[in-house]
């Protein structure tokens, strides 16, 4: 199955939003958690889709590793900046969990 960017964005948001919602419980309201998930994915997914492939796509494994590391760390930083009272460990874990879910699904789709 070939994904277009809008479809990939929609799937990513659908997969990552419940994870971010869970980790943001107690730090914000549900509506803001959903909006935040949309925002951070709108900032990181274009880099993963449009910036990194021309630089690294000749080696898919390297591209995948760099893209996922970028998304994880960038999103963790954004979580921490947006929710200053959240410990760094929780921000890092939230971004790791969210990106693990979407990366896992992406690999499953790509290789099925």
ZAZA-780864 format. One record per residue: residue number from 0; chain; x, y, z of N, C-alpha, C, O in turn. Coordinates in steps of 0.1 Angstrom, whole numbers, padded with zeros to 4 digits. Atoms other than C-alpha are relative to their C-alpha. Example, Ala and Ser with C-alpha at 12.3 -4.5 7.8 and 13.67 -1.06 7.14 Angstrom:
! ZAZA-780864
<node k="0" c="A" n_u="0009" n_v="-0012" n_w="0000" ca_u="0123" ca_v="-0045" ca_w="0078" c_u="0009" c_v="0012" c_w="0000" o_u="0019" o_v="0012" o_w="0007"/>
<node k="1" c="A" n_u="-0009" n_v="-0011" n_w="0000" ca_u="0137" ca_v="-0011" ca_w="0071" c_u="-0008" c_v="0011" c_w="0008" o_u="-0003" o_v="0022" o_w="0009"/>
***
This chain:
! ZAZA-780864
<node k="0" c="A" n_u="0008" n_v="-0012" n_w="0000" ca_u="0000" ca_v="0000" ca_w="0000" c_u="0009" c_v="0012" c_w="0000" o_u="0018" o_v="0014" o_w="0008"/>
<node k="1" c="A" n_u="-0008" n_v="-0013" n_w="0001" ca_u="0014" ca_v="0034" ca_w="-0010" c_u="-0008" c_v="0011" c_w="0008" o_u="-0020" o_v="0013" o_w="0005"/>
<node k="2" c="A" n_u="0006" n_v="-0010" n_w="-0008" ca_u="0007" ca_v="0061" ca_w="0015" c_u="0003" c_v="0014" c_w="-0006" o_u="0014" o_v="0016" o_w="-0011"/>
<node k="3" c="A" n_u="-0002" n_v="-0014" n_w="0003" ca_u="0002" ca_v="0097" ca_w="0005" c_u="0003" c_v="0008" c_w="0013" o_u="0000" o_v="0002" o_w="0024"/>
<node k="4" c="A" n_u="-0002" n_v="-0007" n_w="-0013" ca_u="0013" ca_v="0124" ca_w="0030" c_u="-0012" c_v="0002" c_w="0008" o_u="-0012" o_v="0000" o_w="0020"/>
<node k="5" c="A" n_u="0012" n_v="-0002" n_w="-0008" ca_u="-0023" ca_v="0133" ca_w="0040" c_u="-0005" c_v="-0013" c_w="0007" o_u="-0009" o_v="-0012" o_w="0018"/>
<node k="6" c="A" n_u="0004" n_v="0012" n_w="-0006" ca_u="-0031" ca_v="0097" ca_w="0046" c_u="0010" c_v="-0004" c_w="0011" o_u="0005" o_v="-0008" o_w="0022"/>
<node k="7" c="A" n_u="-0009" n_v="0003" n_w="-0011" ca_u="0001" ca_v="0091" ca_w="0066" c_u="-0001" c_v="0009" c_w="0012" o_u="0000" o_v="0005" o_w="0023"/>
<node k="8" c="A" n_u="0003" n_v="-0009" n_w="-0011" ca_u="-0006" ca_v="0122" ca_w="0086" c_u="-0012" c_v="-0004" c_w="0008" o_u="-0012" o_v="-0004" o_w="0020"/>
<node k="9" c="A" n_u="0012" n_v="0004" n_w="-0007" ca_u="-0041" ca_v="0111" ca_w="0094" c_u="0002" c_v="-0013" c_w="0008" o_u="-0002" o_v="-0014" o_w="0020"/>
<node k="10" c="A" n_u="-0002" n_v="0012" n_w="-0007" ca_u="-0030" ca_v="0076" ca_w="0104" c_u="0010" c_v="0002" c_w="0012" o_u="0007" o_v="-0003" o_w="0023"/>
<node k="11" c="A" n_u="-0009" n_v="-0004" n_w="-0011" ca_u="-0001" ca_v="0090" ca_w="0125" c_u="-0008" c_v="0006" c_w="0011" o_u="-0006" o_v="0003" o_w="0023"/>
<node k="12" c="A" n_u="0007" n_v="-0007" n_w="-0010" ca_u="-0024" ca_v="0113" ca_w="0143" c_u="-0010" c_v="-0009" c_w="0007" o_u="-0012" o_v="-0009" o_w="0020"/>
<node k="13" c="A" n_u="0009" n_v="0009" n_w="-0006" ca_u="-0050" ca_v="0086" ca_w="0149" c_u="0007" c_v="-0010" c_w="0009" o_u="0001" o_v="-0014" o_w="0019"/>
<node k="14" c="A" n_u="-0007" n_v="0009" n_w="-0008" ca_u="-0024" ca_v="0063" ca_w="0163" c_u="0007" c_v="0007" c_w="0012" o_u="0006" o_v="0001" o_w="0023"/>
<node k="15" c="A" n_u="-0008" n_v="-0007" n_w="-0011" ca_u="-0004" ca_v="0088" ca_w="0184" c_u="-0009" c_v="0008" c_w="0010" o_u="-0005" o_v="0009" o_w="0021"/>
<node k="16" c="A" n_u="0008" n_v="-0008" n_w="-0009" ca_u="-0032" ca_v="0109" ca_w="0198" c_u="-0005" c_v="-0007" c_w="0013" o_u="-0004" o_v="-0001" o_w="0024"/>
<node k="17" c="A" n_u="0003" n_v="0007" n_w="-0013" ca_u="-0045" ca_v="0083" ca_w="0223" c_u="0011" c_v="-0001" c_w="0009" o_u="0010" o_v="-0001" o_w="0022"/>
<node k="18" c="A" n_u="-0012" n_v="0001" n_w="-0008" ca_u="-0010" ca_v="0078" ca_w="0235" c_u="0003" c_v="0013" c_w="0007" o_u="0006" o_v="0014" o_w="0019"/>
<node k="19" c="A" n_u="-0002" n_v="-0013" n_w="-0006" ca_u="-0004" ca_v="0115" ca_w="0240" c_u="-0011" c_v="0004" c_w="0010" o_u="-0008" o_v="0009" o_w="0021"/>
<node k="20" c="A" n_u="0011" n_v="-0003" n_w="-0009" ca_u="-0038" ca_v="0119" ca_w="0256" c_u="0003" c_v="-0007" c_w="0014" o_u="0001" o_v="-0001" o_w="0024"/>
<node k="21" c="A" n_u="-0003" n_v="0007" n_w="-0013" ca_u="-0029" ca_v="0092" ca_w="0282" c_u="0011" c_v="0007" c_w="0008" o_u="0010" o_v="0009" o_w="0020"/>
<node k="22" c="A" n_u="-0011" n_v="-0006" n_w="-0007" ca_u="0004" ca_v="0108" ca_w="0290" c_u="-0002" c_v="0014" c_w="0005" o_u="0004" o_v="0019" o_w="0014"/>
<node k="23" c="A" n_u="0003" n_v="-0014" n_w="-0004" ca_u="-0010" ca_v="0143" ca_w="0292" c_u="-0011" c_v="0001" c_w="0010" o_u="-0015" o_v="0012" o_w="0015"/>
<node k="24" c="A" n_u="0011" n_v="0000" n_w="-0011" ca_u="-0038" ca_v="0133" ca_w="0317" c_u="0006" c_v="0007" c_w="0012" o_u="0017" o_v="0003" o_w="0016"/>
<node k="25" c="A" n_u="-0005" n_v="-0007" n_w="-0011" ca_u="-0034" ca_v="0156" ca_w="0346" c_u="0008" c_v="0012" c_w="-0003" o_u="0011" o_v="0020" o_w="0006"/>
<node k="26" c="A" n_u="-0008" n_v="-0012" n_w="0004" ca_u="-0015" ca_v="0182" ca_w="0326" c_u="-0008" c_v="0009" c_w="-0008" o_u="-0005" o_v="0021" o_w="-0010"/>
<node k="27" c="A" n_u="0008" n_v="-0008" n_w="0008" ca_u="-0042" ca_v="0194" ca_w="0303" c_u="-0013" c_v="-0007" c_w="-0003" o_u="-0015" o_v="-0019" o_w="0001"/>
<node k="28" c="A" n_u="0014" n_v="0006" n_w="0004" ca_u="-0078" ca_v="0188" ca_w="0290" c_u="0002" c_v="-0008" c_w="-0012" o_u="0011" o_v="-0007" o_w="-0020"/>
<node k="29" c="A" n_u="0001" n_v="0009" n_w="0012" ca_u="-0087" ca_v="0162" ca_w="0264" c_u="0002" c_v="0008" c_w="-0013" o_u="0009" o_v="0004" o_w="-0022"/>
<node k="30" c="A" n_u="0000" n_v="-0008" n_w="0013" ca_u="-0093" ca_v="0189" ca_w="0237" c_u="0014" c_v="0005" c_w="-0003" o_u="0019" o_v="0005" o_w="-0014"/>
<node k="31" c="A" n_u="-0013" n_v="-0005" n_w="0002" ca_u="-0059" ca_v="0204" ca_w="0243" c_u="0010" c_v="-0011" c_w="-0003" o_u="0020" o_v="-0009" o_w="-0011"/>
<node k="32" c="A" n_u="-0008" n_v="0011" n_w="0003" ca_u="-0042" ca_v="0170" ca_w="0242" c_u="-0001" c_v="-0004" c_w="-0014" o_u="0009" o_v="-0007" o_w="-0021"/>
<node k="33" c="A" n_u="0003" n_v="0003" n_w="0014" ca_u="-0058" ca_v="0163" ca_w="0209" c_u="0007" c_v="0010" c_w="-0009" o_u="0013" o_v="0007" o_w="-0019"/>
<node k="34" c="A" n_u="-0006" n_v="-0011" n_w="0008" ca_u="-0048" ca_v="0197" ca_w="0195" c_u="0015" c_v="-0001" c_w="0000" o_u="0022" o_v="0002" o_w="-0010"/>
<node k="35" c="A" n_u="-0014" n_v="0001" n_w="-0001" ca_u="-0013" ca_v="0192" ca_w="0208" c_u="0006" c_v="-0011" c_w="-0009" o_u="0016" o_v="-0009" o_w="-0015"/>
<node k="36" c="A" n_u="-0005" n_v="0011" n_w="0008" ca_u="-0009" ca_v="0158" ca_w="0191" c_u="-0001" c_v="0004" c_w="-0015" o_u="0009" o_v="0001" o_w="-0022"/>
<node k="37" c="A" n_u="0001" n_v="-0005" n_w="0014" ca_u="-0021" ca_v="0174" ca_w="0158" c_u="0012" c_v="0010" c_w="-0003" o_u="0018" o_v="0009" o_w="-0013"/>
<node k="38" c="A" n_u="-0010" n_v="-0010" n_w="0002" ca_u="0004" ca_v="0203" ca_w="0162" c_u="0014" c_v="-0007" c_w="-0001" o_u="0021" o_v="-0004" o_w="-0010"/>
<node k="39" c="A" n_u="-0013" n_v="0005" n_w="0001" ca_u="0035" ca_v="0183" ca_w="0170" c_u="0002" c_v="-0009" c_w="-0012" o_u="0013" o_v="-0010" o_w="-0017"/>
<node k="40" c="A" n_u="-0001" n_v="0008" n_w="0012" ca_u="0028" ca_v="0158" ca_w="0142" c_u="0001" c_v="0009" c_w="-0012" o_u="0007" o_v="0005" o_w="-0022"/>
<node k="41" c="A" n_u="0000" n_v="-0009" n_w="0012" ca_u="0022" ca_v="0187" ca_w="0118" c_u="0014" c_v="0006" c_w="-0001" o_u="0018" o_v="0011" o_w="-0012"/>
<node k="42" c="A" n_u="-0013" n_v="-0005" n_w="0000" ca_u="0057" ca_v="0199" ca_w="0128" c_u="0011" c_v="-0010" c_w="-0003" o_u="0021" o_v="-0007" o_w="-0010"/>
<node k="43" c="A" n_u="-0010" n_v="0010" n_w="0002" ca_u="0076" ca_v="0166" ca_w="0127" c_u="-0002" c_v="-0008" c_w="-0012" o_u="0008" o_v="-0012" o_w="-0019"/>
<node k="44" c="A" n_u="0002" n_v="0009" n_w="0011" ca_u="0060" ca_v="0145" ca_w="0100" c_u="0005" c_v="0006" c_w="-0013" o_u="0010" o_v="-0002" o_w="-0021"/>
<node k="45" c="A" n_u="-0005" n_v="-0005" n_w="0013" ca_u="0068" ca_v="0169" ca_w="0071" c_u="0016" c_v="-0002" c_w="-0001" o_u="0021" o_v="-0004" o_w="-0011"/>
<node k="46" c="A" n_u="-0014" n_v="0002" n_w="0000" ca_u="0105" ca_v="0167" ca_w="0081" c_u="0003" c_v="-0015" c_w="-0003" o_u="0012" o_v="-0018" o_w="-0011"/>
<node k="47" c="A" n_u="-0002" n_v="0014" n_w="0002" ca_u="0103" ca_v="0129" ca_w="0082" c_u="-0003" c_v="-0004" c_w="-0015" o_u="0004" o_v="-0012" o_w="-0021"/>
<node k="48" c="A" n_u="0005" n_v="0003" n_w="0014" ca_u="0085" ca_v="0128" ca_w="0048" c_u="0007" c_v="0007" c_w="-0011" o_u="0010" o_v="0001" o_w="-0022"/>
<node k="49" c="A" n_u="-0005" n_v="-0008" n_w="0011" ca_u="0101" ca_v="0156" ca_w="0028" c_u="0014" c_v="0005" c_w="0001" o_u="0021" o_v="0007" o_w="-0009"/>
<node k="50" c="A" n_u="-0014" n_v="-0004" n_w="-0001" ca_u="0134" ca_v="0166" ca_w="0043" c_u="0010" c_v="-0011" c_w="0001" o_u="0020" o_v="-0011" o_w="-0006"/>
<node k="51" c="A" n_u="-0010" n_v="0011" n_w="-0002" ca_u="0151" ca_v="0134" ca_w="0054" c_u="0001" c_v="-0010" c_w="-0012" o_u="0012" o_v="-0014" o_w="-0014"/>
<node k="52" c="A" n_u="-0001" n_v="0010" n_w="0011" ca_u="0143" ca_v="0111" ca_w="0024" c_u="0011" c_v="0004" c_w="-0010" o_u="0019" o_v="-0005" o_w="-0014"/>
<node k="53" c="A" n_u="-0011" n_v="-0003" n_w="0010" ca_u="0165" ca_v="0130" ca_w="-0001" c_u="0014" c_v="-0001" c_w="0006" o_u="0023" o_v="-0003" o_w="-0001"/>
<node k="54" c="A" n_u="-0013" n_v="0001" n_w="-0006" ca_u="0193" ca_v="0130" ca_w="0024" c_u="0004" c_v="-0014" c_w="0003" o_u="0016" o_v="-0017" o_w="0002"/>
<node k="55" c="A" n_u="-0003" n_v="0013" n_w="-0006" ca_u="0191" ca_v="0094" ca_w="0036" c_u="-0007" c_v="-0012" c_w="-0007" o_u="-0004" o_v="-0023" o_w="-0003"/>
<node k="56" c="A" n_u="0008" n_v="0011" n_w="0005" ca_u="0168" ca_v="0073" ca_w="0014" c_u="0007" c_v="-0011" c_w="-0007" o_u="0002" o_v="-0021" o_w="-0009"/>
<node k="57" c="A" n_u="-0007" n_v="0011" n_w="0007" ca_u="0195" ca_v="0054" ca_w="-0004" c_u="0003" c_v="-0011" c_w="0010" o_u="0006" o_v="-0022" o_w="0006"/>
<node k="58" c="A" n_u="-0001" n_v="0010" n_w="-0010" ca_u="0198" ca_v="0035" ca_w="0029" c_u="-0012" c_v="0001" c_w="0009" o_u="-0013" o_v="0009" o_w="0018"/>
<node k="59" c="A" n_u="0013" n_v="0000" n_w="-0007" ca_u="0163" ca_v="0027" ca_w="0042" c_u="0002" c_v="-0001" c_w="0015" o_u="-0004" o_v="0005" o_w="0023"/>
<node k="60" c="A" n_u="-0002" n_v="0003" n_w="-0015" ca_u="0176" ca_v="0014" ca_w="0076" c_u="0005" c_v="0013" c_w="0007" o_u="0001" o_v="0016" o_w="0018"/>
<node k="61" c="A" n_u="-0005" n_v="-0012" n_w="-0006" ca_u="0196" ca_v="0046" ca_w="0082" c_u="-0011" c_v="0011" c_w="0000" o_u="-0013" o_v="0018" o_w="0010"/>
<node k="62" c="A" n_u="0011" n_v="-0010" n_w="0001" ca_u="0167" ca_v="0068" ca_w="0070" c_u="-0010" c_v="-0003" c_w="0012" o_u="-0014" o_v="0006" o_w="0019"/>
<node k="63" c="A" n_u="0010" n_v="0004" n_w="-0011" ca_u="0142" ca_v="0049" ca_w="0094" c_u="0006" c_v="0004" c_w="0014" o_u="-0002" o_v="0010" o_w="0022"/>
<node k="64" c="A" n_u="-0006" n_v="-0003" n_w="-0014" ca_u="0166" ca_v="0052" ca_w="0124" c_u="0001" c_v="0015" c_w="0002" o_u="-0003" o_v="0020" o_w="0013"/>
<node k="65" c="A" n_u="-0001" n_v="-0014" n_w="-0001" ca_u="0173" ca_v="0089" ca_w="0118" c_u="-0014" c_v="0007" c_w="0001" o_u="-0016" o_v="0015" o_w="0010"/>
<node k="66" c="A" n_u="0014" n_v="-0006" n_w="0000" ca_u="0136" ca_v="0097" ca_w="0111" c_u="-0007" c_v="-0002" c_w="0013" o_u="-0013" o_v="0007" o_w="0019"/>
<node k="67" c="A" n_u="0006" n_v="0003" n_w="-0013" ca_u="0124" ca_v="0079" ca_w="0142" c_u="0007" c_v="0007" c_w="0012" o_u="0000" o_v="0011" o_w="0021"/>
<node k="68" c="A" n_u="-0007" n_v="-0006" n_w="-0010" ca_u="0151" ca_v="0093" ca_w="0164" c_u="-0004" c_v="0015" c_w="0000" o_u="-0006" o_v="0021" o_w="0011"/>
<node k="69" c="A" n_u="0004" n_v="-0014" n_w="0001" ca_u="0143" ca_v="0128" ca_w="0151" c_u="-0014" c_v="0003" c_w="0006" o_u="-0016" o_v="0011" o_w="0015"/>
<node k="70" c="A" n_u="0013" n_v="-0001" n_w="-0005" ca_u="0106" ca_v="0124" ca_w="0157" c_u="-0002" c_v="-0001" c_w="0015" o_u="-0008" o_v="0007" o_w="0021"/>
<node k="71" c="A" n_u="0001" n_v="0003" n_w="-0014" ca_u="0110" ca_v="0110" ca_w="0191" c_u="0006" c_v="0011" c_w="0009" o_u="-0001" o_v="0017" o_w="0018"/>
<node k="72" c="A" n_u="-0006" n_v="-0010" n_w="-0009" ca_u="0134" ca_v="0136" ca_w="0205" c_u="-0006" c_v="0014" c_w="-0002" o_u="-0007" o_v="0021" o_w="0007"/>
<node k="73" c="A" n_u="0006" n_v="-0013" n_w="0002" ca_u="0118" ca_v="0166" ca_w="0188" c_u="-0014" c_v="0001" c_w="0007" o_u="-0017" o_v="0011" o_w="0013"/>
<node k="74" c="A" n_u="0013" n_v="0000" n_w="-0007" ca_u="0084" ca_v="0156" ca_w="0201" c_u="0001" c_v="0000" c_w="0015" o_u="-0007" o_v="0006" o_w="0022"/>
<node k="75" c="A" n_u="-0003" n_v="0000" n_w="-0015" ca_u="0098" ca_v="0149" ca_w="0236" c_u="0003" c_v="0014" c_w="0004" o_u="-0002" o_v="0019" o_w="0015"/>
<node k="76" c="A" n_u="-0003" n_v="-0014" n_w="-0003" ca_u="0112" ca_v="0184" ca_w="0236" c_u="-0012" c_v="0009" c_w="0000" o_u="-0014" o_v="0017" o_w="0008"/>
<node k="77" c="A" n_u="0013" n_v="-0008" n_w="0001" ca_u="0079" ca_v="0199" ca_w="0225" c_u="-0009" c_v="-0003" c_w="0011" o_u="-0016" o_v="0006" o_w="0016"/>
<node k="78" c="A" n_u="0009" n_v="0003" n_w="-0012" ca_u="0060" ca_v="0180" ca_w="0252" c_u="0005" c_v="0007" c_w="0012" o_u="-0002" o_v="0013" o_w="0019"/>
<node k="79" c="A" n_u="-0006" n_v="-0007" n_w="-0012" ca_u="0084" ca_v="0193" ca_w="0278" c_u="-0002" c_v="0015" c_w="0000" o_u="-0005" o_v="0021" o_w="0010"/>
<node k="80" c="A" n_u="0001" n_v="-0014" n_w="0001" ca_u="0083" ca_v="0228" ca_w="0266" c_u="-0015" c_v="0005" c_w="0002" o_u="-0017" o_v="0015" o_w="0008"/>
<node k="81" c="A" n_u="0014" n_v="-0003" n_w="-0001" ca_u="0045" ca_v="0228" ca_w="0264" c_u="-0006" c_v="-0002" c_w="0014" o_u="-0014" o_v="0005" o_w="0019"/>
<node k="82" c="A" n_u="0005" n_v="0004" n_w="-0013" ca_u="0040" ca_v="0211" ca_w="0297" c_u="0011" c_v="0000" c_w="0010" o_u="0017" o_v="-0010" o_w="0014"/>
<node k="83" c="A" n_u="-0012" n_v="-0002" n_w="-0008" ca_u="0067" ca_v="0225" ca_w="0319" c_u="0000" c_v="-0008" c_w="0013" o_u="0011" o_v="-0011" o_w="0019"/>
<node k="84" c="A" n_u="0001" n_v="0007" n_w="-0013" ca_u="0055" ca_v="0208" ca_w="0351" c_u="0002" c_v="-0015" c_w="-0002" o_u="0005" o_v="-0023" o_w="0008"/>
<node k="85" c="A" n_u="-0002" n_v="0014" n_w="0003" ca_u="0058" ca_v="0174" ca_w="0334" c_u="0015" c_v="-0003" c_w="0001" o_u="0024" o_v="0004" o_w="-0005"/>
<node k="86" c="A" n_u="-0014" n_v="0004" n_w="-0001" ca_u="0091" ca_v="0156" ca_w="0343" c_u="0005" c_v="-0004" c_w="-0014" o_u="-0002" o_v="-0009" o_w="-0022"/>
<node k="87" c="A" n_u="-0007" n_v="0004" n_w="0013" ca_u="0116" ca_v="0151" ca_w="0314" c_u="-0002" c_v="-0015" c_w="-0003" o_u="-0005" o_v="-0018" o_w="-0014"/>
<node k="88" c="A" n_u="0002" n_v="0015" n_w="0002" ca_u="0113" ca_v="0113" ca_w="0319" c_u="-0013" c_v="-0003" c_w="-0006" o_u="-0014" o_v="-0011" o_w="-0015"/>
<node k="89" c="A" n_u="0013" n_v="0002" n_w="0005" ca_u="0076" ca_v="0114" ca_w="0313" c_u="-0002" c_v="0005" c_w="-0014" o_u="-0008" o_v="-0001" o_w="-0023"/>
<node k="90" c="A" n_u="0001" n_v="-0006" n_w="0014" ca_u="0079" ca_v="0137" ca_w="0282" c_u="0007" c_v="-0010" c_w="-0010" o_u="0002" o_v="-0012" o_w="-0021"/>
<node k="91" c="A" n_u="-0008" n_v="0010" n_w="0008" ca_u="0106" ca_v="0113" ca_w="0268" c_u="-0008" c_v="-0013" c_w="-0002" o_u="-0009" o_v="-0018" o_w="-0014"/>
<node k="92" c="A" n_u="0007" n_v="0012" n_w="0001" ca_u="0085" ca_v="0083" ca_w="0275" c_u="-0013" c_v="0002" c_w="-0008" o_u="-0017" o_v="-0007" o_w="-0016"/>
<node k="93" c="A" n_u="0012" n_v="-0003" n_w="0008" ca_u="0053" ca_v="0099" ca_w="0260" c_u="0003" c_v="0000" c_w="-0015" o_u="-0003" o_v="-0007" o_w="-0022"/>
<node k="94" c="A" n_u="-0004" n_v="-0001" n_w="0014" ca_u="0071" ca_v="0107" ca_w="0228" c_u="0005" c_v="-0014" c_w="-0006" o_u="0002" o_v="-0018" o_w="-0017"/>
<node k="95" c="A" n_u="-0005" n_v="0013" n_w="0004" ca_u="0088" ca_v="0073" ca_w="0227" c_u="-0012" c_v="-0010" c_w="-0003" o_u="-0012" o_v="-0017" o_w="-0013"/>
<node k="96" c="A" n_u="0011" n_v="0009" n_w="0002" ca_u="0055" ca_v="0054" ca_w="0232" c_u="-0008" c_v="0004" c_w="-0012" o_u="-0012" o_v="-0005" o_w="-0020"/>
<node k="97" c="A" n_u="0008" n_v="-0004" n_w="0012" ca_u="0036" ca_v="0075" ca_w="0206" c_u="0007" c_v="-0004" c_w="-0013" o_u="0000" o_v="-0009" o_w="-0022"/>
<node k="98" c="A" n_u="-0007" n_v="0003" n_w="0013" ca_u="0063" ca_v="0071" ca_w="0180" c_u="0002" c_v="-0015" c_w="-0002" o_u="0003" o_v="-0019" o_w="-0013"/>
<node k="99" c="A" n_u="-0002" n_v="0015" n_w="0002" ca_u="0068" ca_v="0034" ca_w="0187" c_u="-0013" c_v="-0006" c_w="-0006" o_u="-0012" o_v="-0015" o_w="-0014"/>
<node k="100" c="A" n_u="0012" n_v="0005" n_w="0005" ca_u="0031" ca_v="0028" ca_w="0180" c_u="-0001" c_v="0004" c_w="-0015" o_u="-0004" o_v="-0005" o_w="-0023"/>
<node k="101" c="A" n_u="0001" n_v="-0004" n_w="0014" ca_u="0031" ca_v="0048" ca_w="0147" c_u="0011" c_v="-0007" c_w="-0008" o_u="0009" o_v="-0011" o_w="-0020"/>
<node k="102" c="A" n_u="-0011" n_v="0006" n_w="0008" ca_u="0065" ca_v="0034" ca_w="0136" c_u="-0003" c_v="-0015" c_w="-0001" o_u="0000" o_v="-0021" o_w="-0012"/>
<node k="103" c="A" n_u="0004" n_v="0014" n_w="0001" ca_u="0054" ca_v="-0001" ca_w="0144" c_u="-0010" c_v="-0003" c_w="-0010" o_u="-0009" o_v="-0013" o_w="-0018"/>
<node k="104" c="A" n_u="0010" n_v="0001" n_w="0010" ca_u="0023" ca_v="0003" ca_w="0124" c_u="0005" c_v="0002" c_w="-0014" o_u="0001" o_v="-0005" o_w="-0024"/>
<node k="105" c="A" n_u="-0006" n_v="-0004" n_w="0013" ca_u="0042" ca_v="0019" ca_w="0096" c_u="0009" c_v="-0012" c_w="-0006" o_u="0008" o_v="-0015" o_w="-0018"/>
<node k="106" c="A" n_u="-0008" n_v="0012" n_w="0004" ca_u="0066" ca_v="-0011" ca_w="0095" c_u="-0009" c_v="-0012" c_w="-0004" o_u="-0006" o_v="-0019" o_w="-0014"/>
<node k="107" c="A" n_u="0010" n_v="0011" n_w="0003" ca_u="0037" ca_v="-0036" ca_w="0096" c_u="-0006" c_v="0002" c_w="-0014" o_u="-0007" o_v="-0007" o_w="-0022"/>
<node k="108" c="A" n_u="0006" n_v="-0003" n_w="0013" ca_u="0020" ca_v="-0019" ca_w="0067" c_u="0010" c_v="-0001" c_w="-0012" o_u="0007" o_v="-0006" o_w="-0022"/>
<node k="109" c="A" n_u="-0011" n_v="0000" n_w="0010" ca_u="0053" ca_v="-0015" ca_w="0047" c_u="0004" c_v="-0014" c_w="-0004" o_u="0007" o_v="-0017" o_w="-0016"/>
<node k="110" c="A" n_u="-0006" n_v="0013" n_w="0002" ca_u="0063" ca_v="-0051" ca_w="0050" c_u="-0011" c_v="-0011" c_w="-0002" o_u="-0008" o_v="-0023" o_w="-0003"/>
<node k="111" c="A" n_u="0010" n_v="0010" n_w="0002" ca_u="0029" ca_v="-0068" ca_w="0046" c_u="-0005" c_v="-0001" c_w="-0014" o_u="-0013" o_v="-0009" o_w="-0018"/>
***
